Amino acid sequence: MNWVLVGLIGLTAGVVSGLFGVGGAILIIPGLVLLAGLSQHAAQGTSLGALLLPVGLLGALQYYKRGEVNIPYAAIIAVGLFLGALLGAKLAGSLSDTSLRRAFGGFLAVVAARLLFF
């Protein structure tokens, strides 16, 4: 079940990334902490491992040296990001600027409420 959950986190993060230009700190890390039960450090290391090499390589290497990167999860999330970003970017193209801005604000409010109160 965890493999499917991690795959869905990656796919969802890809869609959100394509829509709003965010993913790692907004969705992957909270998803891995709240849903997959990883520690904050392991979630951050795994998220960095899944991101594009120029963005996360140095940070991921530092987490990897401490044993805080789950490489299989990072690989699954990377595949989800690749496919989800394409879907999210296509979806974003069909929304107006106002709709996209409101959807992003609503998304951030939901994530913030989830992290603060649950």
N, CA, C and O atoms as a Tinker XYZ file with bonds, in Angstrom:
   472  protein
     1  N      0.816000   -1.205000    0.000000    73     2
     2  CA     0.000000    0.000000    0.000000    64     1     3
     3  C      0.854000    1.261000    0.000000    63     2     4     5
     4  O      0.522000    2.238000   -0.672000    81     3
     5  N      1.974000    1.242000    0.766000    73     3     6
     6  CA     2.820000    2.429000    0.812000    64     5     7
     7  C      3.377000    2.794000   -0.564000    63     6     8     9
     8  O      3.528000    3.976000   -0.873000    81     7
     9  N      3.687000    1.785000   -1.401000    73     7    10
    10  CA     4.230000    2.079000   -2.727000    64     9    11
    11  C      3.198000    2.813000   -3.569000    63    10    12    13
    12  O      3.539000    3.748000   -4.294000    81    11
    13  N      1.950000    2.401000   -3.482000    73    11    14
    14  CA     0.869000    3.062000   -4.223000    64    13    15
    15  C      0.682000    4.476000   -3.687000    63    14    16    17
    16  O      0.534000    5.421000   -4.461000    81    15
    17  N      0.688000    4.622000   -2.366000    73    15    18
    18  CA     0.534000    5.931000   -1.736000    64    17    19
    19  C      1.654000    6.876000   -2.169000    63    18    20    21
    20  O      1.400000    8.030000   -2.511000    81    19
    21  N      2.883000    6.387000   -2.153000    73    19    22
    22  CA     4.019000    7.219000   -2.558000    64    21    23
    23  C      3.905000    7.582000   -4.035000    63    22    24    25
    24  O      4.208000    8.710000   -4.423000    81    23
    25  N      3.468000    6.626000   -4.863000    73    23    26
    26  CA     3.256000    6.919000   -6.276000    64    25    27
    27  C      2.204000    7.990000   -6.483000    63    26    28    29
    28  O      2.361000    8.862000   -7.337000    81    27
    29  N      1.122000    7.930000   -5.699000    73    27    30
    30  CA     0.068000    8.949000   -5.791000    64    29    31
    31  C      0.561000   10.305000   -5.308000    63    30    32    33
    32  O      0.178000   11.336000   -5.861000    81    31
    33  N      1.411000   10.315000   -4.276000    73    31    34
    34  CA     2.003000   11.575000   -3.819000    64    33    35
    35  C      2.821000   12.193000   -4.945000    63    34    36    37
    36  O      2.716000   13.393000   -5.199000    81    35
    37  N      3.634000   11.387000   -5.621000    73    35    38
    38  CA     4.443000   11.885000   -6.738000    64    37    39
    39  C      3.596000   12.389000   -7.885000    63    38    40    41
    40  O      3.868000   13.451000   -8.444000    81    39
    41  N      2.572000   11.634000   -8.239000    73    39    42
    42  CA     1.689000   12.038000   -9.336000    64    41    43
    43  C      0.952000   13.323000   -8.991000    63    42    44    45
    44  O      0.863000   14.235000   -9.813000    81    43
    45  N      0.425000   13.394000   -7.776000    73    43    46
    46  CA    -0.282000   14.604000   -7.346000    64    45    47
    47  C      0.653000   15.802000   -7.323000    63    46    48    49
    48  O      0.286000   16.894000   -7.756000    81    47
    49  N      1.871000   15.591000   -6.815000    73    47    50
    50  CA     2.851000   16.682000   -6.790000    64    49    51
    51  C      3.192000   17.136000   -8.206000    63    50    52    53
    52  O      3.405000   18.326000   -8.436000    81    51
    53  N      3.245000   16.218000   -9.141000    73    51    54
    54  CA     3.499000   16.589000  -10.527000    64    53    55
    55  C      2.386000   17.429000  -11.110000    63    54    56    57
    56  O      2.640000   18.408000  -11.811000    81    55
    57  N      1.150000   17.049000  -10.822000    73    55    58
    58  CA     0.007000   17.831000  -11.296000    64    57    59
    59  C      0.044000   19.230000  -10.683000    63    58    60    61
    60  O     -0.113000   20.227000  -11.387000    81    59
    61  N      0.253000   19.297000   -9.356000    73    59    62
    62  CA     0.306000   20.589000   -8.669000    64    61    63
    63  C      1.481000   21.409000   -9.180000    63    62    64    65
    64  O      1.365000   22.626000   -9.329000    81    63
    65  N      2.600000   20.768000   -9.447000    73    63    66
    66  CA     3.763000   21.467000   -9.987000    64    65    67
    67  C      3.459000   22.045000  -11.363000    63    66    68    69
    68  O      3.814000   23.186000  -11.658000    81    67
    69  N      2.799000   21.251000  -12.202000    73    67    70
    70  CA     2.428000   21.755000  -13.517000    64    69    71
    71  C      1.417000   22.886000  -13.448000    63    70    72    73
    72  O      1.462000   23.816000  -14.254000    81    71
    73  N      0.505000   22.808000  -12.486000    73    71    74
    74  CA    -0.502000   23.853000  -12.325000    64    73    75
    75  C      0.081000   25.127000  -11.733000    63    74    76    77
    76  O     -0.118000   26.216000  -12.270000    81    75
    77  N      0.809000   24.985000  -10.614000    73    75    78
    78  CA     1.206000   26.145000   -9.824000    64    77    79
    79  C      2.712000   26.408000   -9.775000    63    78    80    81
    80  O      3.134000   27.444000   -9.262000    81    79
    81  N      3.513000   25.511000  -10.288000    73    79    82
    82  CA     4.961000   25.687000  -10.217000    64    81    83
    83  C      5.543000   25.340000   -8.863000    63    82    84    85
    84  O      6.632000   25.802000   -8.524000    81    83
    85  N      4.831000   24.528000   -8.074000    73    83    86
    86  CA     5.323000   24.095000   -6.759000    64    85    87
    87  C      5.176000   22.585000   -6.659000    63    86    88    89
    88  O      4.513000   21.968000   -7.493000    81    87
    89  N      5.770000   22.005000   -5.679000    73    87    90
    90  CA     5.621000   20.558000   -5.510000    64    89    91
    91  C      6.296000   20.022000   -4.275000    63    90    92    93
    92  O      5.630000   19.454000   -3.410000    81    91
    93  N      7.612000   20.188000   -4.165000    73    91    94
    94  CA     8.373000   19.561000   -3.091000    64    93    95
    95  C      7.933000   19.946000   -1.694000    63    94    96    97
    96  O      7.410000   19.111000   -0.956000    81    95
    97  N      8.137000   21.188000   -1.327000    73    95    98
    98  CA     7.828000   21.614000    0.037000    64    97    99
    99  C      6.332000   21.735000    0.276000    63    98   100   101
   100  O      5.883000   21.641000    1.419000    81    99
   101  N      5.558000   21.940000   -0.771000    73    99   102
   102  CA     4.119000   22.143000   -0.613000    64   101   103
   103  C      3.372000   20.819000   -0.537000    63   102   104   105
   104  O      2.384000   20.723000    0.191000    81   103
   105  N      3.806000   19.805000   -1.257000    73   103   106
   106  CA     3.026000   18.578000   -1.316000    64   105   107
   107  C      3.814000   17.322000   -0.978000    63   106   108   109
   108  O      3.341000   16.508000   -0.185000    81   107
   109  N      4.982000   17.138000   -1.542000    73   107   110
   110  CA     5.709000   15.892000   -1.334000    64   109   111
   111  C      6.082000   15.721000    0.134000    63   110   112   113
   112  O      5.808000   14.677000    0.727000    81   111
   113  N      6.698000   16.729000    0.717000    73   111   114
   114  CA     7.150000   16.605000    2.107000    64   113   115
   115  C      5.964000   16.406000    3.056000    63   114   116   117
   116  O      5.990000   15.462000    3.846000    81   115
   117  N      4.921000   17.256000    3.017000    73   115   118
   118  CA     3.777000   16.985000    3.900000    64   117   119
   119  C      3.125000   15.624000    3.627000    63   118   120   121
   120  O      2.691000   14.945000    4.558000    81   119
   121  N      3.059000   15.231000    2.363000    73   119   122
   122  CA     2.472000   13.929000    2.038000    64   121   123
   123  C      3.261000   12.781000    2.632000    63   122   124   125
   124  O      2.683000   11.846000    3.186000    81   123
   125  N      4.582000   12.845000    2.521000    73   123   126
   126  CA     5.409000   11.781000    3.077000    64   125   127
   127  C      5.358000   11.761000    4.601000    63   126   128   129
   128  O      5.413000   10.692000    5.209000    81   127
   129  N      5.255000   12.935000    5.221000    73   127   130
   130  CA     5.177000   12.998000    6.685000    64   129   131
   131  C      3.801000   12.555000    7.172000    63   130   132   133
   132  O      3.693000   11.675000    8.026000    81   131
   133  N      2.755000   13.166000    6.628000    73   131   134
   134  CA     1.402000   12.931000    7.127000    64   133   135
   135  C      0.789000   11.617000    6.652000    63   134   136   137
   136  O      0.062000   10.968000    7.403000    81   135
   137  N      1.073000   11.224000    5.428000    73   135   138
   138  CA     0.429000   10.034000    4.868000    64   137   139
   139  C      1.315000    8.791000    4.899000    63   138   140   141
   140  O      0.843000    7.700000    5.218000    81   139
   141  N      2.593000    8.950000    4.570000    73   139   142
   142  CA     3.495000    7.799000    4.506000    64   141   143
   143  C      4.241000    7.561000    5.814000    63   142   144   145
   144  O      4.893000    6.528000    5.973000    81   143
   145  N      4.155000    8.504000    6.754000    73   143   146
   146  CA     4.757000    8.314000    8.067000    64   145   147
   147  C      6.260000    8.489000    8.135000    63   146   148   149
   148  O      6.880000    8.039000    9.099000    81   147
   149  N      6.873000    9.134000    7.135000    73   147   150
   150  CA     8.310000    9.384000    7.194000    64   149   151
   151  C      8.595000   10.522000    8.164000    63   150   152   153
   152  O      7.735000   11.365000    8.418000    81   151
   153  N      9.815000   10.539000    8.704000    73   151   154
   154  CA    10.218000   11.665000    9.536000    64   153   155
   155  C     10.374000   12.896000    8.648000    63   154   156   157
   156  O     10.492000   12.788000    7.427000    81   155
   157  N     10.374000   14.068000    9.283000    73   155   158
   158  CA    10.537000   15.308000    8.519000    64   157   159
   159  C     11.848000   15.277000    7.728000    63   158   160   161
   160  O     11.870000   15.638000    6.551000    81   159
   161  N     12.925000   14.852000    8.362000    73   159   162
   162  CA    14.216000   14.801000    7.668000    64   161   163
   163  C     14.195000   13.811000    6.505000    63   162   164   165
   164  O     14.665000   14.123000    5.411000    81   163
   165  N     13.650000   12.617000    6.743000    73   163   166
   166  CA    13.588000   11.619000    5.672000    64   165   167
   167  C     12.682000   12.091000    4.538000    63   166   168   169
   168  O     12.972000   11.847000    3.367000    81   167
   169  N     11.581000   12.771000    4.884000    73   167   170
   170  CA    10.687000   13.298000    3.845000    64   169   171
   171  C     11.391000   14.366000    3.019000    63   170   172   173
   172  O     11.273000   14.375000    1.794000    81   171
   173  N     12.115000   15.255000    3.667000    73   171   174
   174  CA    12.849000   16.295000    2.940000    64   173   175
   175  C     13.936000   15.676000    2.063000    63   174   176   177
   176  O     14.096000   16.072000    0.909000    81   175
   177  N     14.674000   14.723000    2.588000    73   175   178
   178  CA    15.711000   14.065000    1.793000    64   177   179
   179  C     15.133000   13.308000    0.616000    63   178   180   181
   180  O     15.688000   13.352000   -0.482000    81   179
   181  N     14.017000   12.609000    0.831000    73   179   182
   182  CA    13.364000   11.860000   -0.237000    64   181   183
   183  C     12.817000   12.806000   -1.303000    63   182   184   185
   184  O     12.924000   12.527000   -2.497000    81   183
   185  N     12.231000   13.925000   -0.874000    73   183   186
   186  CA    11.722000   14.914000   -1.822000    64   185   187
   187  C     12.853000   15.474000   -2.670000    63   186   188   189
   188  O     12.721000   15.587000   -3.889000    81   187
   189  N     13.958000   15.822000   -2.036000    73   187   190
   190  CA    15.105000   16.330000   -2.792000    64   189   191
   191  C     15.632000   15.282000   -3.771000    63   190   192   193
   192  O     16.024000   15.612000   -4.890000    81   191
   193  N     15.640000   14.025000   -3.346000    73   191   194
   194  CA    16.090000   12.955000   -4.232000    64   193   195
   195  C     15.210000   12.813000   -5.460000    63   194   196   197
   196  O     15.671000   12.354000   -6.505000    81   195
   197  N     13.945000   13.203000   -5.342000    73   195   198
   198  CA    13.007000   13.078000   -6.452000    64   197   199
   199  C     13.040000   14.275000   -7.400000    63   198   200   201
   200  O     12.600000   14.168000   -8.544000    81   199
   201  N     13.554000   15.405000   -6.938000    73   199   202
   202  CA    13.536000   16.626000   -7.747000    64   201   203
   203  C     14.620000   16.598000   -8.820000    63   202   204   205
   204  O     15.512000   15.750000   -8.797000    81   203
   205  N     14.532000   17.513000   -9.733000    73   203   206
   206  CA    15.531000   17.604000  -10.797000    64   205   207
   207  C     16.928000   17.713000  -10.215000    63   206   208   209
   208  O     17.137000   18.384000   -9.204000    81   207
   209  N     17.867000   17.064000  -10.844000    73   207   210
   210  CA    19.231000   17.020000  -10.321000    64   209   211
   211  C     19.835000   18.389000  -10.024000    63   210   212   213
   212  O     20.441000   18.548000   -8.964000    81   211
   213  N     19.706000   19.380000  -10.894000    73   211   214
   214  CA    20.323000   20.673000  -10.568000    64   213   215
   215  C     19.739000   21.316000   -9.318000    63   214   216   217
   216  O     20.414000   22.102000   -8.652000    81   215
   217  N     18.497000   20.992000   -8.994000    73   215   218
   218  CA    17.836000   21.608000   -7.844000    64   217   219
   219  C     18.181000   20.872000   -6.562000    63   218   220   221
   220  O     18.502000   21.503000   -5.555000    81   219
   221  N     18.121000   19.548000   -6.582000    73   219   222
   222  CA    18.220000   18.796000   -5.349000    64   221   223
   223  C     19.471000   17.974000   -5.137000    63   222   224   225
   224  O     19.608000   17.350000   -4.085000    81   223
   225  N     20.399000   17.945000   -6.094000    73   223   226
   226  CA    21.528000   17.030000   -6.004000    64   225   227
   227  C     22.378000   17.258000   -4.763000    63   226   228   229
   228  O     22.637000   16.313000   -4.018000    81   227
   229  N     22.813000   18.473000   -4.528000    73   227   230
   230  CA    23.687000   18.722000   -3.384000    64   229   231
   231  C     22.971000   18.479000   -2.059000    63   230   232   233
   232  O     23.534000   17.873000   -1.147000    81   231
   233  N     21.733000   18.949000   -1.952000    73   231   234
   234  CA    20.969000   18.712000   -0.728000    64   233   235
   235  C     20.686000   17.231000   -0.524000    63   234   236   237
   236  O     20.811000   16.719000    0.589000    81   235
   237  N     20.305000   16.543000   -1.591000    73   235   238
   238  CA    20.014000   15.117000   -1.492000    64   237   239
   239  C     21.261000   14.325000   -1.102000    63   238   240   241
   240  O     21.173000   13.366000   -0.335000    81   239
   241  N     22.421000   14.724000   -1.626000    73   239   242
   242  CA    23.662000   14.039000   -1.259000    64   241   243
   243  C     23.965000   14.188000    0.228000    63   242   244   245
   244  O     24.421000   13.240000    0.867000    81   243
   245  N     23.716000   15.364000    0.774000    73   243   246
   246  CA    23.945000   15.571000    2.205000    64   245   247
   247  C     23.002000   14.694000    3.036000    63   246   248   249
   248  O     23.429000   14.088000    4.019000    81   247
   249  N     21.716000   14.623000    2.644000    73   247   250
   250  CA    20.771000   13.756000    3.344000    64   249   251
   251  C     21.158000   12.288000    3.146000    63   250   252   253
   252  O     21.041000   11.489000    4.075000    81   251
   253  N     21.616000   11.927000    1.948000    73   251   254
   254  CA    21.993000   10.552000    1.645000    64   253   255
   255  C     23.163000   10.107000    2.527000    63   254   256   257
   256  O     23.182000    8.976000    3.011000    81   255
   257  N     24.135000   10.995000    2.736000    73   255   258
   258  CA    25.279000   10.673000    3.597000    64   257   259
   259  C     24.837000   10.308000    5.002000    63   258   260   261
   260  O     25.500000    9.519000    5.675000    81   259
   261  N     23.732000   10.870000    5.448000    73   259   262
   262  CA    23.204000   10.581000    6.785000    64   261   263
   263  C     22.180000    9.446000    6.757000    63   262   264   265
   264  O     21.596000    9.114000    7.789000    81   263
   265  N     21.960000    8.854000    5.586000    73   263   266
   266  CA    21.018000    7.742000    5.466000    64   265   267
   267  C     19.562000    8.163000    5.497000    63   266   268   269
   268  O     18.703000    7.387000    5.914000    81   267
   269  N     19.271000    9.391000    5.059000    73   267   270
   270  CA    17.921000    9.928000    5.158000    64   269   271
   271  C     17.266000   10.156000    3.802000    63   270   272   273
   272  O     16.462000   11.076000    3.653000    81   271
   273  N     17.598000    9.330000    2.809000    73   271   274
   274  CA    16.928000    9.379000    1.510000    64   273   275
   275  C     16.427000    7.979000    1.198000    63   274   276   277
   276  O     17.206000    7.027000    1.170000    81   275
   277  N     15.134000    7.854000    0.967000    73   275   278
   278  CA    14.547000    6.593000    0.553000    64   277   279
   279  C     14.562000    6.600000   -0.982000    63   278   280   281
   280  O     13.666000    7.157000   -1.617000    81   279
   281  N     15.585000    5.978000   -1.564000    73   279   282
   282  CA    15.812000    6.056000   -3.013000    64   281   283
   283  C     14.663000    5.453000   -3.819000    63   282   284   285
   284  O     14.249000    6.066000   -4.804000    81   283
   285  N     14.123000    4.284000   -3.455000    73   283   286
   286  CA    12.983000    3.781000   -4.237000    64   285   287
   287  C     11.782000    4.742000   -4.226000    63   286   288   289
   288  O     11.142000    4.942000   -5.258000    81   287
   289  N     11.481000    5.328000   -3.075000    73   287   290
   290  CA    10.387000    6.303000   -3.019000    64   289   291
   291  C     10.704000    7.509000   -3.899000    63   290   292   293
   292  O      9.839000    7.997000   -4.625000    81   291
   293  N     11.945000    7.987000   -3.831000    73   291   294
   294  CA    12.338000    9.141000   -4.645000    64   293   295
   295  C     12.167000    8.843000   -6.129000    63   294   296   297
   296  O     11.719000    9.705000   -6.884000    81   295
   297  N     12.519000    7.626000   -6.558000    73   295   298
   298  CA    12.384000    7.252000   -7.972000    64   297   299
   299  C     10.915000    7.199000   -8.392000    63   298   300   301
   300  O     10.562000    7.664000   -9.476000    81   299
   301  N     10.059000    6.636000   -7.539000    73   299   302
   302  CA     8.631000    6.557000   -7.858000    64   301   303
   303  C      8.033000    7.959000   -7.928000    63   302   304   305
   304  O      7.251000    8.257000   -8.830000    81   303
   305  N      8.397000    8.818000   -6.980000    73   303   306
   306  CA     7.901000   10.197000   -6.985000    64   305   307
   307  C      8.366000   10.913000   -8.250000    63   306   308   309
   308  O      7.601000   11.680000   -8.835000    81   307
   309  N      9.605000   10.679000   -8.683000    73   307   310
   310  CA    10.136000   11.322000   -9.888000    64   309   311
   311  C      9.315000   10.942000  -11.118000    63   310   312   313
   312  O      9.019000   11.803000  -11.946000    81   311
   313  N      8.945000    9.683000  -11.250000    73   311   314
   314  CA     8.106000    9.250000  -12.376000    64   313   315
   315  C      6.744000    9.934000  -12.300000    63   314   316   317
   316  O      6.225000   10.400000  -13.314000    81   315
   317  N      6.163000    9.997000  -11.095000    73   315   318
   318  CA     4.884000   10.677000  -10.923000    64   317   319
   319  C      4.971000   12.148000  -11.262000    63   318   320   321
   320  O      4.061000   12.701000  -11.880000    81   319
   321  N      6.074000   12.795000  -10.859000    73   319   322
   322  CA     6.267000   14.208000  -11.184000    64   321   323
   323  C      6.323000   14.422000  -12.697000    63   322   324   325
   324  O      5.732000   15.369000  -13.218000    81   323
   325  N      7.024000   13.552000  -13.384000    73   323   326
   326  CA     7.160000   13.669000  -14.833000    64   325   327
   327  C      5.802000   13.603000  -15.518000    63   326   328   329
   328  O      5.473000   14.455000  -16.343000    81   327
   329  N      5.016000   12.587000  -15.173000    73   327   330
   330  CA     3.700000   12.422000  -15.808000    64   329   331
   331  C      2.693000   13.461000  -15.318000    63   330   332   333
   332  O      1.911000   13.999000  -16.102000    81   331
   333  N      2.721000   13.736000  -14.020000    73   331   334
   334  CA     1.776000   14.683000  -13.447000    64   333   335
   335  C      1.997000   16.106000  -13.901000    63   334   336   337
   336  O      1.035000   16.852000  -14.085000    81   335
   337  N      3.259000   16.505000  -14.089000    73   335   338
   338  CA     3.551000   17.864000  -14.544000    64   337   339
   339  C      2.966000   18.107000  -15.931000    63   338   340   341
   340  O      2.460000   19.193000  -16.217000    81   339
   341  N      3.038000   17.103000  -16.783000    73   339   342
   342  CA     2.444000   17.233000  -18.119000    64   341   343
   343  C      0.935000   17.424000  -18.010000    63   342   344   345
   344  O      0.367000   18.310000  -18.649000    81   343
   345  N      0.293000   16.594000  -17.200000    73   343   346
   346  CA    -1.156000   16.710000  -17.003000    64   345   347
   347  C     -1.517000   18.047000  -16.355000    63   346   348   349
   348  O     -2.458000   18.709000  -16.792000    81   347
   349  N     -0.786000   18.446000  -15.325000    73   347   350
   350  CA    -1.060000   19.704000  -14.632000    64   349   351
   351  C     -0.870000   20.919000  -15.518000    63   350   352   353
   352  O     -1.656000   21.864000  -15.459000    81   351
   353  N      0.171000   20.899000  -16.339000    73   351   354
   354  CA     0.419000   22.023000  -17.240000    64   353   355
   355  C     -0.701000   22.141000  -18.281000    63   354   356   357
   356  O     -1.130000   23.242000  -18.625000    81   355
   357  N     -1.158000   21.000000  -18.767000    73   355   358
   358  CA    -2.281000   21.027000  -19.719000    64   357   359
   359  C     -3.542000   21.554000  -19.041000    63   358   360   361
   360  O     -4.280000   22.346000  -19.627000    81   359
   361  N     -3.789000   21.116000  -17.807000    73   359   362
   362  CA    -4.954000   21.577000  -17.063000    64   361   363
   363  C     -4.861000   23.075000  -16.767000    63   362   364   365
   364  O     -5.854000   23.792000  -16.888000    81   363
   365  N     -3.691000   23.543000  -16.387000    73   363   366
   366  CA    -3.509000   24.971000  -16.094000    64   365   367
   367  C     -3.798000   25.825000  -17.321000    63   366   368   369
   368  O     -4.331000   26.927000  -17.195000    81   367
   369  N     -3.453000   25.332000  -18.503000    73   367   370
   370  CA    -3.705000   26.070000  -19.732000    64   369   371
   371  C     -5.179000   26.282000  -20.004000    63   370   372   373
   372  O     -5.552000   27.194000  -20.741000    81   371
   373  N     -6.022000   25.443000  -19.413000    73   371   374
   374  CA    -7.460000   25.574000  -19.646000    64   373   375
   375  C     -8.145000   26.477000  -18.617000    63   374   376   377
   376  O     -9.345000   26.730000  -18.729000    81   375
   377  N     -7.408000   26.966000  -17.622000    73   375   378
   378  CA    -7.979000   27.822000  -16.582000    64   377   379
   379  C     -7.600000   29.278000  -16.803000    63   378   380   381
   380  O     -6.530000   29.578000  -17.333000    81   379
   381  N     -8.491000   30.184000  -16.392000    73   379   382
   382  CA    -8.169000   31.608000  -16.471000    64   381   383
   383  C     -7.182000   31.961000  -15.358000    63   382   384   385
   384  O     -7.006000   31.198000  -14.408000    81   383
   385  N     -6.535000   33.133000  -15.484000    73   383   386
   386  CA    -5.596000   33.576000  -14.454000    64   385   387
   387  C     -6.271000   33.664000  -13.091000    63   386   388   389
   388  O     -5.702000   33.234000  -12.088000    81   387
   389  N     -7.476000   34.216000  -13.049000    73   387   390
   390  CA    -8.198000   34.365000  -11.788000    64   389   391
   391  C     -8.545000   33.003000  -11.189000    63   390   392   393
   392  O     -8.363000   32.790000   -9.990000    81   391
   393  N     -9.033000   32.099000  -12.000000    73   391   394
   394  CA    -9.370000   30.757000  -11.509000    64   393   395
   395  C     -8.138000   30.033000  -10.988000    63   394   396   397
   396  O     -8.188000   29.380000   -9.946000    81   395
   397  N     -7.040000   30.150000  -11.709000    73   395   398
   398  CA    -5.804000   29.500000  -11.300000    64   397   399
   399  C     -5.290000   30.093000   -9.989000    63   398   400   401
   400  O     -4.851000   29.353000   -9.109000    81   399
   401  N     -5.340000   31.405000   -9.851000    73   399   402
   402  CA    -4.891000   32.075000   -8.627000    64   401   403
   403  C     -5.756000   31.656000   -7.445000    63   402   404   405
   404  O     -5.234000   31.374000   -6.367000    81   403
   405  N     -7.066000   31.612000   -7.635000    73   403   406
   406  CA    -7.978000   31.203000   -6.552000    64   405   407
   407  C     -7.778000   29.735000   -6.187000    63   406   408   409
   408  O     -7.804000   29.379000   -5.009000    81   407
   409  N     -7.582000   28.893000   -7.180000    73   407   410
   410  CA    -7.337000   27.475000   -6.908000    64   409   411
   411  C     -6.036000   27.297000   -6.122000    63   410   412   413
   412  O     -5.980000   26.499000   -5.187000    81   411
   413  N     -5.006000   28.030000   -6.497000    73   411   414
   414  CA    -3.731000   27.955000   -5.781000    64   413   415
   415  C     -3.898000   28.430000   -4.343000    63   414   416   417
   416  O     -3.388000   27.793000   -3.422000    81   415
   417  N     -4.605000   29.540000   -4.138000    73   415   418
   418  CA    -4.845000   30.035000   -2.777000    64   417   419
   419  C     -5.619000   29.026000   -1.948000    63   418   420   421
   420  O     -5.298000   28.805000   -0.781000    81   419
   421  N     -6.633000   28.414000   -2.539000    73   419   422
   422  CA    -7.396000   27.385000   -1.833000    64   421   423
   423  C     -6.543000   26.178000   -1.494000    63   422   424   425
   424  O     -6.647000   25.625000   -0.399000    81   423
   425  N     -5.712000   25.775000   -2.419000    73   423   426
   426  CA    -4.808000   24.651000   -2.188000    64   425   427
   427  C     -3.872000   24.950000   -1.018000    63   426   428   429
   428  O     -3.695000   24.114000   -0.132000    81   427
   429  N     -3.274000   26.140000   -1.015000    73   427   430
   430  CA    -2.368000   26.507000    0.080000    64   429   431
   431  C     -3.101000   26.552000    1.416000    63   430   432   433
   432  O     -2.545000   26.135000    2.432000    81   431
   433  N     -4.331000   27.047000    1.436000    73   431   434
   434  CA    -5.107000   27.105000    2.673000    64   433   435
   435  C     -5.397000   25.701000    3.206000    63   434   436   437
   436  O     -5.306000   25.462000    4.410000    81   435
   437  N     -5.747000   24.771000    2.306000    73   435   438
   438  CA    -6.016000   23.398000    2.725000    64   437   439
   439  C     -4.766000   22.745000    3.308000    63   438   440   441
   440  O     -4.832000   22.099000    4.354000    81   439
   441  N     -3.633000   22.910000    2.638000    73   439   442
   442  CA    -2.378000   22.333000    3.135000    64   441   443
   443  C     -2.012000   22.945000    4.489000    63   442   444   445
   444  O     -1.636000   22.229000    5.418000    81   443
   445  N     -2.124000   24.270000    4.597000    73   443   446
   446  CA    -1.791000   24.936000    5.858000    64   445   447
   447  C     -2.704000   24.454000    6.987000    63   446   448   449
   448  O     -2.228000   24.173000    8.087000    81   447
   449  N     -3.993000   24.358000    6.730000    73   447   450
   450  CA    -4.933000   23.899000    7.766000    64   449   451
   451  C     -4.617000   22.457000    8.168000    63   450   452   453
   452  O     -4.656000   22.114000    9.349000    81   451
   453  N     -4.309000   21.631000    7.198000    73   451   454
   454  CA    -3.976000   20.218000    7.479000    64   453   455
   455  C     -2.730000   20.132000    8.361000    63   454   456   457
   456  O     -2.699000   19.353000    9.314000    81   455
   457  N     -1.718000   20.917000    8.054000    73   455   458
   458  CA    -0.485000   20.877000    8.840000    64   457   459
   459  C     -0.660000   21.488000   10.222000    63   458   460   461
   460  O     -0.058000   21.020000   11.188000    81   459
   461  N     -1.474000   22.520000   10.322000    73   459   462
   462  CA    -1.645000   23.204000   11.606000    64   461   463
   463  C     -2.587000   22.485000   12.566000    63   462   464   465
   464  O     -2.358000   22.493000   13.776000    81   463
   465  N     -3.640000   21.866000   12.046000    73   463   466
   466  CA    -4.696000   21.368000   12.917000    64   465   467
   467  C     -4.872000   19.856000   12.933000    63   466   468   469
   468  O     -5.612000   19.352000   13.777000    81   467
   469  N     -4.240000   19.121000   12.058000    73   467   470
   470  CA    -4.469000   17.676000   12.036000    64   469   471
   471  C     -3.165000   16.947000   12.131000    63   470   472
   472  O     -3.145000   15.716000   12.128000    81   471
